[in-house]
Amino acid sequence: MTHSGDDSDTGLPASLAAAWGLRERPTKGPRPGLTLERIVDAAVALAVREGLAAVSMGRVAKELGVATMSLYRYVAAKDELYVLMLDAAVGPPGPPPPADAGWREALTAWAEAYRQALQRNRWSLRIPVSGPPVTPHSFAWWERGLTALEATALDEGEKLAMIVVITGFVRNEVQMMTEIEEAVASSGASPEDAMRRHERVLRQLADPARYPALARLLDTGVFTGASDPDEDFAFGLDTVLDGVAVLVARKEEEHAVVAEAAARELVERPAVRTPHGL
């Protein structure tokens, strides 16, 4: 079997190097019309129809009407295919925010766009995050997020940490809502009936003497009240960004203190006298 192997210059799998345009695509073989793009598109279409579990090298080859072995000229393993599928499905981040947008406005738009991309491709949440971004579109998303924080006083490590936190929040929110919706759908009940049933179970288990906080929560009817996923997401994102704002303000204050001390030292420093006549 011929594997695509690794690109010796980049260290990337050859399929990912090809996605970046850093490696020539295979042109020889029994099916010259087969391309990496066609393979990825067929895999994405299959995942959309039947879920990620349906995607295998053999099944994708069948969808394309080619032998399974021919796919390995382009993609060495299914894990590589998953990475390329995710990049193709999520796509680029879209138009940038207005030039005068502040960091919070820019990150809000960035997070909402990422959420929408994941919601359109919920099957992609089954793909585990195996490392830092290595694909063209994932680079574009991270570049957009980091750029939003460029004018702040955060150092590069802090910017990265904030992007990781926000990305994790967005993925978790979409993942959680997807799993809840799938569980409700499999129960055959309406969302309202499912939540009422869940509340009844919780009330039976939540002894006020042992779980007073949970009992008080149940008394508010929060589980059976109307819930808007968009509002819940906005509230959670605002809370996360409030935390980012605290860090940004603290770093700006620290920078201001350092700058003030440096300026004061410069003013108070005695003049250096030179020998007469020099």
DRENLUMVO-496222 format. One record per residue (C-alpha): residue number from 1; residue in three letters; x, y, z. Coordinates in steps of 0.001 Angstrom, whole numbers. Each point is the difference from the previous one (the first is absolute). Example, Ala and Ser with C-alpha at 12.3 -4.5 7.8 and 13.67 -1.06 7.14 Angstrom:
# DRENLUMVO-496222
    n  res       xx       yy       zz
    1  ALA    12300    -4500     7800
    2  SER     1370     3440     -660
***
This chain:
# DRENLUMVO-496222
    n  res       xx       yy       zz
    1  MET        0        0        0
    2  THR     1304     3441     -903
    3  HIS     -455     2544     2776
    4  SER       90     3728     -487
    5  GLY     2728      187     2695
    6  ASP     1364     3166     1538
    7  ASP     1264     3093    -1741
    8  SER     3702       84      834
    9  ASP      179     3812        8
   10  THR    -2996      816     2214
   11  GLY     -386    -3123     2119
   12  LEU    -3697       -3     -893
   13  PRO    -1749    -3064    -1365
   14  ALA      151      256    -3776
   15  SER    -3767      473     -263
   16  LEU      135     3080     2247
   17  ALA     3019     1349    -1847
   18  ALA    -2026     -385    -3199
   19  ALA    -2912     1886     1581
   20  TRP     2413     2887      589
   21  GLY     1218     -188    -3583
   22  LEU     3457    -1025     1227
   23  ARG       44    -3337    -1752
   24  GLU     -892    -1035    -3533
   25  ARG    -3165    -2083     -166
   26  PRO      292    -3535    -1404
   27  THR     -782      -74    -3712
   28  LYS      926    -3520    -1015
   29  GLY    -2120    -3078      539
   30  PRO    -3061    -1758    -1346
   31  ARG    -2388     2874      853
   32  PRO     1714     3324     -828
   33  GLY    -3295     1827      653
   34  LEU      190     -850     3697
   35  THR     1156     2940     2135
   36  LEU      455      744     3674
   37  GLU    -2847     2504     -222
   38  ARG    -2385    -2607    -1432
   39  ILE      916    -2452     2734
   40  VAL     -585     2564     2756
   41  ASP    -3257     1236    -1554
   42  ALA    -1321    -3558     -267
   43  ALA      935     -703     3613
   44  VAL    -1712     3186     1213
   45  ALA    -3153     -779    -1985
   46  LEU      -56    -3483     1520
   47  ALA      417     1388     3526
   48  VAL    -2824     2492     -573
   49  ARG    -2350    -2763    -1160
   50  GLU      916    -2806     2381
   51  GLY     2263     1372     2713
   52  LEU     3726     -210      566
   53  ALA     -161    -3681      958
   54  ALA     -934     -838    -3590
   55  VAL     3244     1454    -1355
   56  SER     2687    -2536     -809
   57  MET     2556     -189    -2767
   58  GLY    -1906    -2881    -1555
   59  ARG    -3355     1762      140
   60  VAL     1392     3233    -1442
   61  ALA     1629    -1968    -2812
   62  LYS    -3352    -1626     -720
   63  GLU    -1687     3402     -142
   64  LEU     2585     1081    -2571
   65  GLY     -147    -3242    -1958
   66  VAL     3695     -775      466
   67  ALA     2055    -2665     1725
   68  THR      772      650     3657
   69  MET     3726     -310     -671
   70  SER     -111     2968    -2377
   71  LEU     -933     2346     2861
   72  TYR     3269     -700     1770
   73  ARG     1877     1845    -2736
   74  TYR    -1594     3149     1435
   75  VAL     -801     -726     3669
   76  ALA     2068    -2402     2091
   77  ALA    -2533     -606     2773
   78  LYS    -3545      732     1093
   79  ASP     1224     2365     2723
   80  GLU     1575     2196    -2682
   81  LEU    -3258      -83    -1921
   82  TYR    -1876     1135     3119
   83  VAL     2263     3045      345
   84  LEU     -548      949    -3633
   85  MET    -3759     -567      302
   86  LEU     -204     2311     2992
   87  ASP     1944     2704    -1800
   88  ALA    -2191     -250    -3097
   89  ALA    -3272      -67     1931
   90  VAL      702     2885     2380
   91  GLY     1518     2097    -2775
   92  PRO     1600     3441      396
   93  PRO    -1164     2506     2639
   94  GLY    -1716     2350    -2444
   95  PRO      353     3787     -317
   96  PRO     2033     1756     2704
   97  PRO    -1670     2347     2492
   98  PRO      -12     3773     -636
   99  ALA     3399     1647      353
  100  ASP    -1208     2026     2993
  101  ALA    -1390    -3027     1861
  102  GLY     1346     -498     3502
  103  TRP     1416    -3314     1166
  104  ARG    -3248    -1016     1697
  105  GLU    -2175      687    -3030
  106  ALA     2468    -1821    -2241
  107  LEU      215    -3056     2269
  108  THR    -3787     -116      382
  109  ALA     -440     -107    -3772
  110  TRP     2809    -2565     -271
  111  ALA    -1523    -2304     2610
  112  GLU    -3506      277    -1457
  113  ALA     1291     -786    -3495
  114  TYR     1884    -3033     1323
  115  ARG    -3127    -1193     1793
  116  GLN    -2045      277    -3193
  117  ALA     2640    -1930    -1943
  118  LEU      -86    -2824     2557
  119  GLN    -3803      -15      109
  120  ARG     -103     -487    -3762
  121  ASN     2358    -2952      366
  122  ARG     -829    -1616     3329
  123  TRP     1476    -3295    -1146
  124  SER     3403     1723      123
  125  LEU     -207      184     3802
  126  ARG      619    -3752       39
  127  ILE     3499      648    -1323
  128  PRO     2370      228     2991
  129  VAL     2305     2985      280
  130  SER     3417    -1601     -392
  131  GLY     2303     3016       34
  132  PRO      509     3603    -1083
  133  PRO    -1482     1242    -3291
  134  VAL     1846    -1298    -3071
  135  THR    -2444      685    -2840
  136  PRO     -567     3155    -2085
  137  HIS    -3456      859     1305
  138  SER      863     -745     3630
  139  PHE     2980     2340     -349
  140  ALA    -2339     2690    -1330
  141  TRP    -2327     -399     2997
  142  TRP     2852      253     2492
  143  GLU     1514     2962    -1841
  144  ARG    -3341     1823      179
  145  GLY     -353     -669     3715
  146  LEU     3553     1020      847
  147  THR     -320     3136    -2130
  148  ALA    -3029     1044     2060
  149  LEU     2264      158     3062
  150  GLU     2902     1686    -1768
  151  ALA     -643     3483     1380
  152  THR     -272    -1203     3605
  153  ALA     2827     -149     2529
  154  LEU     -140    -3801      147
  155  ASP     3204    -1813     -834
  156  GLU        6    -2694    -2679
  157  GLY     -410    -2863     2455
  158  GLU    -3007     1700     1603
  159  LYS    -1585      613    -3396
  160  LEU      395    -3675     -827
  161  ALA    -1509    -1003     3343
  162  MET    -3047     2204     -598
  163  ILE     -570    -1455    -3467
  164  VAL      232    -3529     1411
  165  VAL    -2520      858     2737
  166  ILE    -2496     1557    -2420
  167  THR      398    -2794    -2552
  168  GLY     -606    -2567     2723
  169  PHE    -3100     1851     1194
  170  VAL    -1493      139    -3495
  171  ARG      688    -3674     -727
  172  ASN    -1392    -1064     3370
  173  GLU    -3193     2022     -451
  174  VAL     -722    -1441    -3442
  175  GLN      956    -3505     1154
  176  MET    -2251      185     3057
  177  MET    -3004     1318    -1922
  178  THR      507    -2644    -2686
  179  GLU       85    -2811     2561
  180  ILE    -3073     1336     1809
  181  GLU    -1937      278    -3254
  182  GLU     1041    -3507    -1030
  183  ALA    -1046    -1401     3383
  184  VAL    -3388     1728     -174
  185  ALA     -558    -1184    -3570
  186  SER      817    -3599      917
  187  SER    -2466      115     2915
  188  GLY    -2891      742    -2325
  189  ALA    -1224     2780     2302
  190  SER     -222     3700     -674
  191  PRO     2780     2131     1506
  192  GLU    -2458     1386     2561
  193  ASP    -1204    -3470     1054
  194  ALA     3564    -1288      179
  195  MET     1052     2827     2320
  196  ARG    -3065     -470     2224
  197  ARG      808    -3694      260
  198  HIS     3596      840      860
  199  GLU    -1127     2444     2668
  200  ARG    -2269    -2616     1606
  201  VAL     2931    -2404      244
  202  LEU     2208     2675     1536
  203  ARG    -2660      927     2557
  204  GLN     -250    -3616     1108
  205  LEU     3761     -176      527
  206  ALA      732     3481     1366
  207  ASP     -687     -345     3720
  208  PRO      -67     3619     1294
  209  ALA     1840    -1050     3151
  210  ARG     2866    -1477    -1991
  211  TYR      -70     2165    -3134
  212  PRO    -1460     3352     1131
  213  ALA     1550     2041    -2822
  214  LEU    -1313    -2359    -2676
  215  ALA    -3429      -96     1647
  216  ARG     -178     3805      -32
  217  LEU      988      -27    -3666
  218  LEU    -2794    -2431     -844
  219  ASP    -2514     2157     1879
  220  THR      688     2838    -2451
  221  GLY    -1314    -2078    -2923
  222  VAL     3145      702    -1986
  223  PHE      -73    -3417    -1665
  224  THR    -3537      380    -1339
  225  GLY      174     3666     -962
  226  ALA      452     1106    -3582
  227  SER     3622      -28    -1094
  228  ASP     1481     1727    -3034
  229  PRO     3292    -1607    -1127
  230  ASP     1098     3255    -1644
  231  GLU     -570     1962     3203
  232  ASP     1739    -2679     2057
  233  PHE     3002      127    -2330
  234  ALA      125     3802       63
  235  PHE     -135        7     3813
  236  GLY     2793    -2557      256
  237  LEU     2174     1781    -2553
  238  ASP     -514     3367     1708
  239  THR     1047    -1570     3291
  240  VAL     3170    -1414    -1565
  241  LEU      796     3344    -1633
  242  ASP     -588     1784     3312
  243  GLY     2858    -2098     1335
  244  VAL     2162      909    -2986
  245  ALA     -827     3671      613
  246  VAL     1232     -252     3594
  247  LEU     3310    -1452    -1194
  248  VAL      349     2615    -2754
  249  ALA     -665     2837     2467
  250  ARG     2483    -1404     2517
  251  LYS     2727     -361    -2621
  252  GLU     -612     3539    -1263
  253  GLU      263     1315     3559
  254  GLU     3254    -1908      533
  255  HIS     1425     1428    -3224
  256  ALA    -1064     3512     1025
  257  VAL     1708     -367     3390
  258  VAL     3211    -1206    -1630
  259  ALA      -88     2823    -2559
  260  GLU     -628     2602     2718
  261  ALA     2879    -1315     2097
  262  ALA     2330       59    -3000
  263  ALA     -998     3574     -839
  264  ARG      487     1128     3607
  265  GLU     3432    -1612      151
  266  LEU      984     1778    -3192
  267  VAL    -1068     3378     1387
  268  GLU     1664     -505     3386
  269  ARG     3258    -1397    -1362
  270  PRO     2818     2545      621
  271  ALA     1600     1506    -3051
  272  VAL     3360    -1448     -929
  273  ARG     2653     2715      221
  274  THR     2850      -11    -2455
  275  PRO     3514     1413      591
  276  HIS      318     3711     -792
  277  GLY      823      674    -3557
  278  LEU    -1190    -3262    -1388
***
